[in-house]
Amino acid sequence: MVLNITDAASSQIKEMMKEEESANIRLRFGVKGGGCSGLSYAMGFEEDINEELDVLEDANGIPVVIHRQDVPIIEGTTIDFKQNMMGGGFTIDNPNAIVSCGCGSSFKTATNAGTPDENC
């Protein structure tokens, strides 16, 4: 399995999915260039998929779509949802990340440094 989603994150994502208008909505998870360390996580909802480019899987009851080129970068990643006194948010634990910035959403791997954003 490429992506692990904890029970807390699954519950939160399911609540967010209820607000979407489509019954065929999936969680899209991947990476994009930028951020302080060179790569940033991208997470959102997607209805359209390209079966030649995307990997489909079910992670803790959540239908997930991942672009094939992102699989080696995020393989084994866990998405969790943490609640604290300041609110809540998703946390991402990527075993492939060798450097992460303080915000936790920017990283680089041993094989992919990305392109850091100069404005960070």
C-alpha positions as CSV (number, residue, x, y, z in Angstrom):
1,M,0.0,0.0,0.0
2,V,1.4,3.4,-1.0
3,L,-0.5,5.5,1.5
4,N,-1.7,4.9,5.1
5,I,-4.6,6.9,6.5
6,T,-5.2,6.8,10.3
7,D,-8.7,6.4,11.7
8,A,-8.6,10.1,12.9
9,A,-7.7,11.3,9.4
10,S,-10.1,8.9,7.7
11,S,-13.0,10.3,9.8
12,Q,-12.1,13.9,9.0
13,I,-11.7,13.2,5.3
14,K,-15.0,11.4,5.2
15,E,-16.7,14.4,6.8
16,M,-15.1,16.7,4.2
17,M,-16.2,14.4,1.4
18,K,-19.8,14.7,2.5
19,E,-19.6,18.4,1.6
20,E,-18.6,17.6,-2.0
21,E,-21.4,17.4,-4.7
22,S,-20.1,14.2,-6.4
23,A,-20.6,10.7,-5.3
24,N,-17.5,9.6,-7.3
25,I,-15.1,11.9,-5.4
26,R,-11.7,10.6,-4.4
27,L,-8.9,11.9,-2.3
28,R,-5.9,13.0,-4.5
29,F,-2.6,12.9,-2.7
30,G,0.8,13.7,-4.2
31,V,3.6,16.1,-4.4
32,K,4.5,19.3,-6.3
33,G,7.6,21.4,-6.6
34,G,8.2,24.3,-4.3
35,G,8.1,25.0,-0.6
36,C,11.1,25.7,1.6
37,S,12.7,22.3,1.1
38,G,11.9,21.7,-2.6
39,L,8.8,19.6,-2.6
40,S,5.4,20.1,-1.0
41,Y,2.5,17.8,-0.4
42,A,-0.7,18.3,-2.5
43,M,-4.0,17.0,-1.1
44,G,-7.5,17.6,-2.5
45,F,-10.5,16.0,-4.0
46,E,-10.7,14.6,-7.5
47,E,-13.5,13.2,-9.6
48,D,-11.7,12.6,-12.9
49,I,-8.8,10.2,-13.1
50,N,-6.4,9.0,-15.8
51,E,-6.0,5.3,-15.4
52,E,-2.8,5.3,-17.4
53,L,-1.2,7.9,-15.0
54,D,-2.9,7.3,-11.7
55,V,-2.8,4.6,-9.1
56,L,-6.1,3.9,-7.3
57,E,-6.3,2.3,-3.9
58,D,-8.4,2.2,-0.8
59,A,-6.8,3.5,2.4
60,N,-8.8,3.0,5.5
61,G,-12.1,3.3,3.6
62,I,-11.0,6.4,1.6
63,P,-10.8,6.0,-2.2
64,V,-7.4,7.5,-3.1
65,V,-5.8,8.5,-6.4
66,I,-2.1,9.1,-6.7
67,H,-0.1,10.1,-9.8
68,R,2.3,7.2,-10.7
69,Q,5.3,9.6,-10.7
70,D,4.6,10.5,-7.1
71,V,4.5,6.9,-5.8
72,P,8.3,6.4,-5.2
73,I,8.3,9.8,-3.3
74,I,5.4,9.1,-1.0
75,E,5.4,5.3,-0.7
76,G,4.8,4.3,3.0
77,T,3.5,7.8,3.9
78,T,1.0,8.1,6.8
79,I,-1.6,10.8,6.9
80,D,-3.0,11.6,10.4
81,F,-5.3,14.2,11.8
82,K,-4.4,15.9,15.1
83,Q,-6.7,18.0,17.2
84,N,-5.3,20.5,19.8
85,M,-6.4,23.6,21.6
86,M,-5.6,25.8,18.5
87,G,-7.8,23.6,16.2
88,G,-6.9,20.6,14.1
89,G,-4.9,19.7,11.0
90,F,-3.5,16.9,9.0
91,T,0.0,15.7,9.7
92,I,2.1,13.8,7.2
93,D,4.8,11.3,8.1
94,N,6.8,10.3,5.0
95,P,9.6,7.8,5.6
96,N,11.3,8.9,2.4
97,A,11.8,12.5,3.5
98,I,15.3,13.2,4.5
99,V,14.8,16.9,5.1
100,S,11.6,18.7,6.2
101,C,11.0,22.4,7.0
102,G,9.5,23.6,10.2
103,C,5.9,23.8,8.7
104,G,6.0,20.1,8.0
105,S,4.6,20.4,4.5
106,S,7.8,20.9,2.6
107,F,10.4,18.2,2.2
108,K,13.0,16.5,0.0
109,T,14.0,12.9,-0.5
110,A,17.4,11.3,-1.2
111,T,16.5,11.0,-4.9
112,N,14.3,14.1,-5.4
113,A,15.3,17.5,-4.1
114,G,12.6,19.4,-6.0
115,T,13.0,23.2,-6.5
116,P,12.8,25.3,-3.3
117,D,10.6,28.4,-3.3
118,E,12.8,31.5,-2.8
119,N,10.0,33.2,-0.9
120,C,10.0,30.8,2.1
